[in-house]
């Protein structure tokens, strides 16, 4: 019966059936150029200045480019700017690429650069880069000058951190102002994207799928920068690690950004898969509220235990970082005493890489001296889909602190909710991860460890602490052009942070990726998805 029906098909019906079958097939089966990947969390906004969160920035970078970007080895690489000139310690001139067009066909010019930096400076997330970069001034259509009030030895690094938007597109779509992510604001730019990058946004379904397609008119193609053979990219957030890995093993996915660390040994034995490993430039730490007079989410009323260094030290000395490394991270972590993503690359002497000793008895004694002989209780807030085993680390910390009489409730949530609340300092104790593509301590010291001000400092100081001596060291180092003197100031700042226990450092992640065996890629230390260097064999 079915054979008779087939022979009764017209030629047009047959062609329609073939087309339907092919269109239903994954592109990888038909062409071998569709790249499908997944991780636990999702991109939280399409606005390139809406959220300074690493994963979201990596997705946004498919569409939005910067003047200077890191290359395969993380070295700063001319991108939308072809070259630059340091005119003086307070003035830099950048020369823009002339053959660039936005996805809508309009040319990229200095007007877009000035607009983007002014827009970024209005955000809590990106002003930490835009303000130190300096005041942008258009010299001509392809030349921009950046001027700072004070000398800035890492001004070019700051300039390289701001994504470039189309001024005309933003004006046309009522997106001149950046999205306020903390208020759950939804804007045209938070749901749509239009840049100069190698990929165009095709669709964005939060929590379901984000799809991109290769931009055939991208300027980098003729420069040989597009080393990939992928035409389309499909990203699907999959919360279940079991489901993610099953999809990879079955061939439904090509790549998983965050395979479970406990599976790595077995994954290496699977000939159909590849495991890619490397240190990530990211520090995982715990921030403690040292500003409020009464601790939130605590059974202590009328005062804030975290203001007392003895309490902070007690919590620090009760943390068994080696147990976290071996039992939670399965060896894929480097315990640290230095709250920086890349201490050696940032010039910090090895002598400072020494943690206070694990000593629960000393912790109990410190709590007694501080007036908490029976301990106390508080809530530790954490993401559950951002860092490697983030929620498990928080649960482990709660268990360790229970040994010294401190009762900790762990409240974990998706990063989309978490990062709406952390900038508003809504937590009294929370996990903080901080990574950076720049090999300079200032990009952690200024936003994370300096007190909050209106000049781009302290926006991600989730403990909201203020130490006048520390602030002075950071401020002086920020404007010091003598590299040796500057490094000495930075080292002193780190020593002070350690001595006062202003934050609780845990470890730096060693990040494994997993892919199908037919995938080749570049594993960068910023843990960023980089499709320009991915090939599907």
C-alpha positions in Angstrom: 0.0 0.0 0.0 2.7 2.4 0.9 4.6 1.6 -2.3 1.6 2.4 -4.4 1.2 5.7 -2.6 4.8 6.6 -3.3 4.5 5.9 -7.0 1.4 8.1 -7.1 3.4 11.1 -5.9 4.0 13.8 -8.4 7.5 14.9 -9.0 6.7 18.1 -7.1 5.3 16.1 -4.2 8.5 14.0 -4.1 10.7 17.0 -4.1 8.6 18.6 -1.4 9.0 15.4 0.7 12.8 15.4 0.2 13.1 19.1 1.2 11.0 18.5 4.3 13.1 15.6 5.4 16.3 17.5 4.8 15.0 20.6 6.7 14.1 18.4 9.6 17.6 16.9 9.8 20.2 18.6 12.0 22.4 20.8 9.9 25.4 18.8 11.0 23.9 15.7 9.3 23.2 17.6 6.1 26.2 19.9 5.9 28.5 19.2 8.9 28.6 22.8 9.8 26.0 23.3 12.6 27.6 23.5 16.0 25.4 22.4 18.9 26.5 23.0 22.4 25.3 23.3 26.0 26.0 24.1 29.6 24.1 24.4 32.9 23.1 28.1 32.7 21.8 30.5 30.1 22.8 33.8 28.7 20.9 36.4 30.8 20.7 39.3 28.4 21.6 40.3 24.8 22.4 43.9 25.8 26.2 44.0 25.6 26.4 46.5 28.5 23.7 44.9 30.5 25.6 42.3 32.5 29.4 41.8 33.1 29.1 38.1 33.6 31.6 35.9 31.8 29.3 33.4 30.1 26.9 36.1 29.0 29.7 38.2 27.6 31.1 35.2 25.7 27.7 34.7 23.9 27.3 38.5 23.3 30.8 38.6 21.8 29.6 36.5 18.8 27.7 39.7 17.8 29.4 42.6 19.5 33.1 43.2 19.1 35.6 45.4 20.9 38.4 47.7 19.8 41.0 45.4 21.2 40.3 41.7 21.9 42.3 38.7 23.3 43.8 36.3 20.8 44.3 32.6 21.1 47.0 33.1 23.7 45.0 35.8 25.5 47.4 38.5 24.3 45.7 41.9 23.4 45.0 41.9 19.6 44.0 44.8 17.4 40.4 44.2 16.4 38.0 47.0 15.5 41.0 49.3 16.1 43.9 48.6 13.8 46.5 50.5 15.9 46.9 53.0 18.6 49.3 55.7 19.9 50.0 56.7 23.5 50.3 60.4 23.1 50.8 61.0 26.9 50.1 59.2 30.2 46.6 60.7 30.0 45.9 60.5 26.3 45.6 57.7 23.8 44.5 57.8 20.1 43.0 54.8 18.4 42.7 54.3 14.7 39.6 52.4 13.6 39.2 49.7 10.9 37.6 51.2 7.8 36.1 48.2 6.1 33.6 47.2 8.9 29.8 47.2 8.6 27.1 46.4 11.1 24.8 43.5 10.4 22.2 46.0 9.0 24.7 47.3 6.5 25.5 50.6 8.1 29.2 51.5 8.4 31.1 51.4 11.7 32.6 54.8 12.6 33.9 56.8 15.5 30.4 57.9 16.3 29.6 54.3 17.4 32.7 54.1 19.5 32.0 57.4 21.4 28.3 56.3 21.8 29.2 52.9 23.1 31.7 54.2 25.8 29.3 56.9 26.9 26.5 54.2 27.2 28.7 51.8 29.0 29.7 54.5 31.5 26.1 54.8 32.6 25.9 51.2 33.8 26.9 49.7 37.2 28.5 46.7 35.3 30.6 48.4 32.6 31.5 51.7 34.1 34.4 50.0 35.8 36.0 49.8 32.4 34.4 52.8 30.5 35.4 55.4 33.1 39.0 54.4 33.5 39.2 54.2 29.7 38.8 57.9 29.6 36.5 60.4 27.9 36.1 59.5 24.2 36.4 62.2 21.5 35.8 61.8 17.8 38.8 63.2 15.8 37.4 62.0 12.5 35.3 59.1 11.2 38.0 56.6 11.9 40.0 58.2 14.8 39.1 58.4 18.5 40.9 60.0 21.3 40.6 58.9 24.9 41.6 61.3 27.7 41.8 60.6 31.4 42.1 63.1 34.2 45.0 61.1 35.8 47.7 58.8 34.2 46.4 55.3 33.7 49.0 52.6 33.0 46.4 50.1 31.9 44.1 52.5 29.9 44.3 50.3 26.8 43.2 47.3 28.8 40.1 49.3 29.9 39.4 50.4 26.3 39.5 46.8 25.2 36.7 45.8 27.6 33.8 47.8 26.1 31.6 46.2 23.4 30.7 48.4 20.5 27.1 49.0 19.5 25.5 50.9 16.6 24.4 54.3 17.6 21.8 54.5 14.8 20.4 51.1 15.7 20.2 52.0 19.4 18.5 55.3 18.6 16.0 53.7 16.2 15.0 51.0 18.7 14.8 53.2 21.9 17.9 51.5 23.3 20.2 54.5 23.9 20.2 53.8 27.6 21.6 50.4 28.8 19.4 47.8 30.3 19.1 48.0 34.1 19.5 44.3 34.7 19.0 44.6 38.5 15.4 45.7 38.0 14.5 42.8 35.7 14.0 45.5 32.9 13.3 44.0 29.5 14.3 46.2 26.6 14.7 45.9 22.8 18.5 45.5 23.3 18.1 42.8 26.0 16.1 40.6 23.6 17.7 41.5 20.2 21.3 42.1 19.0 22.9 43.8 16.1 26.7 44.3 15.9 29.7 44.0 13.7 30.7 40.5 14.8 31.2 37.2 12.9 27.8 35.9 13.8 24.2 37.3 13.7 21.6 36.5 16.3 18.9 34.4 14.7 16.7 33.7 17.7 16.7 34.0 21.4 14.4 32.0 23.6 15.5 32.4 27.2 15.8 29.1 28.9 15.3 27.2 25.7 17.7 28.0 22.8 19.9 30.8 21.4 20.7 30.5 17.7 23.4 32.3 15.6 24.3 32.2 12.0 27.6 33.1 10.3 27.8 36.7 9.1 29.0 36.2 5.5 30.0 39.9 5.3 32.2 39.9 8.4 35.3 41.9 7.9 37.5 39.3 9.5 36.8 36.7 6.8 39.0 38.3 4.2 41.7 38.8 6.9 41.8 35.1 7.5 40.5 35.4 11.0 37.6 33.0 10.5 39.4 29.7 10.9 36.2 27.7 11.6 34.0 25.8 9.2 30.8 26.2 11.2 27.9 28.1 9.6 25.4 28.0 12.5 25.5 27.7 16.2 22.8 26.4 18.5 23.1 26.8 22.3 20.7 25.0 24.6 20.9 25.4 28.4 20.4 22.0 30.0 20.2 22.0 33.8 20.6 18.3 34.3 24.3 17.2 34.0 23.1 13.7 33.2 21.0 14.9 30.3 23.7 17.2 29.0 26.3 14.4 28.9 23.8 11.9 27.5 23.2 14.3 24.6 26.9 14.7 24.0 27.5 10.9 24.0 24.6 10.3 21.7 25.8 12.9 19.2 22.9 15.2 19.8 25.5 17.8 21.0 28.9 18.6 19.8 30.3 20.3 22.9 29.6 20.7 26.6 31.2 23.6 28.4 30.8 22.2 31.9 31.0 18.4 32.1 30.8 17.1 35.7 34.2 16.9 37.2 33.5 13.4 38.6 33.0 12.2 35.0 36.3 13.4 33.6 38.3 10.2 34.1 35.7 8.1 32.3 35.2 10.7 29.5 38.9 10.5 28.7 38.5 6.7 28.1 35.6 7.3 25.6 37.1 7.3 22.0 34.1 9.1 20.7 34.8 12.1 22.9 37.6 14.6 23.8 38.4 16.3 27.1 40.0 19.7 27.0 41.6 20.9 30.2 43.3 24.1 31.4 43.5 26.6 34.3 40.9 29.3 34.2 41.7 32.8 35.2 39.0 32.9 37.9 39.0 33.2 41.6 36.2 31.7 43.7 35.6 33.4 47.0 33.1 34.2 49.7 32.0 37.8 50.3 30.9 38.9 53.8 28.7 41.9 54.5 30.9 44.3 56.5 28.7 47.4 56.1 25.3 46.8 57.7 24.9 47.3 61.4 22.7 44.3 61.6 23.4 41.2 59.6 20.7 40.1 57.2 19.3 36.5 57.2 20.9 35.9 60.6 19.8 34.9 64.2 22.0 37.7 65.5 20.0 40.9 66.1 21.2 44.4 66.6 24.8 43.8 65.3 26.8 42.4 62.5 29.4 39.7 63.4 31.2 40.1 60.1 32.4 43.5 61.1 34.7 41.7 63.5 37.9 40.5 62.0 38.0 37.6 64.5 34.8 36.3 63.2 36.0 36.5 59.6 39.2 34.8 60.6 37.3 32.1 62.4 35.3 31.3 59.2 38.5 31.4 57.1 40.4 28.9 59.4 37.5 26.5 59.4 37.6 26.1 55.6 39.3 22.9 54.4 40.3 23.9 50.9 42.0 20.7 50.2 38.9 18.7 51.0 37.0 20.9 48.6 39.7 20.3 46.0 39.7 16.5 46.3 36.1 15.7 47.2 34.1 18.4 45.5 36.3 19.4 42.6 38.0 16.0 42.1 41.4 17.7 41.9 40.3 20.3 39.3 41.1 23.3 41.5 44.1 25.3 42.8 43.5 26.5 46.4 44.7 30.0 46.9 45.3 32.7 49.5 45.4 35.5 46.9 42.0 37.0 45.8 43.1 37.4 42.2 42.3 35.4 39.0 45.9 35.0 37.9 48.4 35.9 40.7 51.6 34.9 38.9 50.5 36.6 35.7 49.7 39.7 37.7 53.1 39.9 39.3 52.2 38.8 42.9 55.2 37.2 44.7 54.9 33.5 45.5 55.5 34.3 49.2 51.9 35.7 49.4 50.4 32.4 48.3 50.1 31.2 51.9 46.7 30.5 53.5 46.0 30.8 57.2 46.2 27.3 58.6 43.1 25.1 58.9 42.4 25.1 62.6 38.9 24.6 64.0 40.0 24.9 67.6 41.5 28.3 66.8 38.3 29.2 65.1 36.2 28.3 68.1 38.5 30.4 70.3 38.2 33.4 68.0 34.4 33.1 68.1 34.4 33.0 71.9 36.7 36.1 72.0 34.3 37.9 69.7 31.3 37.2 71.9 29.8 34.1 70.1 30.8 31.2 72.3 27.8 29.2 71.0 28.3 30.4 67.5 25.5 32.0 65.4 23.5 31.5 62.3 23.4 33.1 58.8 22.4 32.4 55.2 25.0 31.8 52.5 23.6 32.7 49.0 25.0 31.0 46.0 24.4 30.4 42.3 23.6 26.9 41.2 24.5 27.1 37.5 27.4 29.5 37.1 30.7 28.1 38.6 32.0 24.6 38.7 30.1 22.8 41.5 29.1 26.2 43.0 26.2 24.9 45.1 28.1 21.9 46.3 31.0 24.1 47.4 28.5 26.2 49.5 27.0 23.1 51.0 30.5 21.9 51.9 31.4 25.2 53.5 28.2 25.0 55.6 29.3 21.6 56.9 32.7 22.9 57.8 31.4 25.9 59.6 29.0 23.7 61.5 32.1 22.2 63.2 32.8 25.5 64.9 29.2 26.1 66.0 28.1 28.3 63.1 24.8 27.3 61.6 24.6 28.1 57.9 21.6 27.8 55.7 22.5 27.6 52.0 20.2 29.2 49.5 21.1 28.5 45.9 19.4 30.0 42.8 19.9 30.3 39.0 22.4 32.9 38.0 19.7 35.0 36.2 18.2 35.6 39.6 21.4 35.7 41.5 23.1 38.4 39.4 20.0 40.6 39.6 20.5 40.7 43.4 24.2 40.7 44.0 24.8 44.2 42.5 22.3 45.6 45.0 24.2 44.0 47.9 21.1 42.1 49.0 23.1 39.2 50.6 25.1 39.2 53.8 27.2 36.3 52.7 27.5 35.1 49.1 29.8 33.2 46.7 31.6 35.4 44.2 33.5 34.3 41.2 35.8 36.8 39.4 37.6 36.2 36.2 39.4 38.5 33.8 40.9 38.5 30.4 43.3 41.2 31.4 46.6 40.2 33.1 46.6 43.1 35.6 45.5 43.1 39.2 43.8 46.5 38.9 40.8 44.8 37.1 40.1 42.9 40.3 41.2 45.4 42.9 39.2 48.4 41.6 35.8 46.8 41.0 35.9 44.0 43.7 38.1 45.1 46.6 37.9 48.9 46.6 35.0 50.6 48.4 32.0 51.8 46.3 32.3 55.3 44.8 30.9 57.1 41.8 34.0 56.6 39.7 33.5 53.0 38.8 35.1 51.5 41.9 33.5 48.9 44.2 30.5 48.0 42.1 31.2 44.3 42.6 32.4 44.7 46.2 29.6 42.4 47.5 30.9 42.6 51.0 30.5 46.4 50.7 33.6 46.9 53.0 35.6 50.1 53.2 39.2 50.2 54.2 40.8 53.6 53.8 44.3 52.3 53.6 43.4 49.8 51.0 41.5 52.4 48.9 44.5 54.7 49.0 46.9 52.0 47.8 44.6 51.0 44.9 44.0 54.6 43.9 47.7 55.3 43.9 48.6 52.2 42.0 45.9 53.0 39.4 47.7 56.2 38.4 51.3 55.1 38.9 53.3 54.9 35.7 56.5 53.4 37.2 55.9 49.7 36.9 58.1 48.7 39.9 56.5 51.2 42.3 53.1 50.2 41.0 53.7 46.5 41.6 54.8 47.3 45.2 51.6 49.1 45.9 49.6 46.2 44.5 51.5 43.7 46.6 50.9 45.8 49.7 47.2 45.9 48.9 47.0 42.2 48.7 48.9 41.8 52.0 46.3 44.2 53.6 43.4 42.2 52.2 44.8 39.0 53.6 45.7 40.5 57.0 42.3 42.0 57.5 40.5 39.0 56.0 38.3 41.2 54.0 37.2 38.3 51.7 37.5 34.5 52.0 39.4 33.1 49.0 38.8 29.5 48.1 40.4 28.4 44.8 40.9 29.0 41.1 39.1 26.6 38.8 40.7 24.2 36.5 38.1 24.1 33.8 37.5 20.9 31.7 35.5 21.0 28.5 34.1 18.0 26.6 33.4 17.6 22.9 32.8 15.0 20.3 36.0 13.5 18.9 35.5 15.2 15.6 35.7 18.7 17.1 38.9 20.8 17.2 39.0 24.0 19.3 41.1 26.4 21.4 40.7 26.2 25.1 41.4 29.6 26.5 42.1 30.6 30.1 39.1 32.9 30.2 36.8 29.9 29.7 35.1 31.7 26.8 33.4 29.9 23.9 35.5 31.0 20.8 33.8 29.7 17.6 36.3 31.5 15.3 38.7 28.6 16.0 36.3 25.6 16.1 36.2 23.1 13.4 33.8 20.2 12.8 35.6 17.4 11.0 
